[in-house]
């Protein structure tokens, strides 16, 4: 879904809680935080959140060894 389509959809639904643009640090996807998503969201999806957690866990394991 394009950025313009997301904005139009939010405006159509009257979603006034859409507060900020979100660029996922894991995949770079552009989406919004707020509205029907958490306002403090960092990642675009559970998949990216899990991927980032696994990357951090692997980094911690390497640093301990």
C-alpha positions in Angstrom: 0.0 0.0 0.0 1.4 3.4 -0.9 1.8 6.3 1.5 -0.9 8.3 -0.3 -3.3 5.4 -0.1 -2.6 5.0 3.7 -3.2 8.7 4.3 -6.5 8.6 2.2 -7.7 5.5 4.1 -7.0 7.2 7.5 -8.7 10.3 6.4 -11.7 8.3 5.1 -12.0 6.5 8.4 -11.7 9.7 10.4 -8.6 8.3 12.2 -7.3 11.3 14.1 -4.9 9.3 16.3 -2.4 8.8 13.5 0.5 10.7 15.0 3.8 9.9 13.2 5.5 8.5 10.2 7.4 5.3 11.0 10.3 3.9 9.0 11.1 0.4 10.1 14.7 0.1 11.2 14.8 -3.5 10.1 13.4 -3.5 6.6 13.0 0.2 5.8 9.3 0.0 5.1 7.3 3.2 5.6 4.1 3.1 7.6 2.4 4.9 10.5 2.5 4.6 14.2 -0.8 5.3 16.0 -4.3 4.8 14.8 -5.0 1.1 14.7 -1.3 0.4 15.6 0.6 1.2 18.8 1.6 4.8 19.0 5.1 3.8 20.3 5.6 1.2 17.5 9.2 0.9 16.3 8.9 -1.9 13.7 6.4 -2.3 10.9 5.4 -5.9 11.8 6.0 -8.7 14.3 8.2 -10.4 11.7 10.6 -7.4 11.8 10.4 -7.1 15.5 11.4 -10.8 15.9 14.2 -10.5 13.3 15.7 -7.5 15.2 15.5 -9.4 18.5 17.2 -12.4 17.0 20.0 -10.2 15.6 20.5 -8.6 19.1 20.5 -12.0 20.8 23.1 -13.3 18.4 25.3 -10.2 18.9 25.0 -10.7 22.7 26.0 -14.4 22.4 29.0 -13.5 20.2 30.2 -10.9 22.7 30.0 -13.3 25.6 32.0 -16.0 23.9 
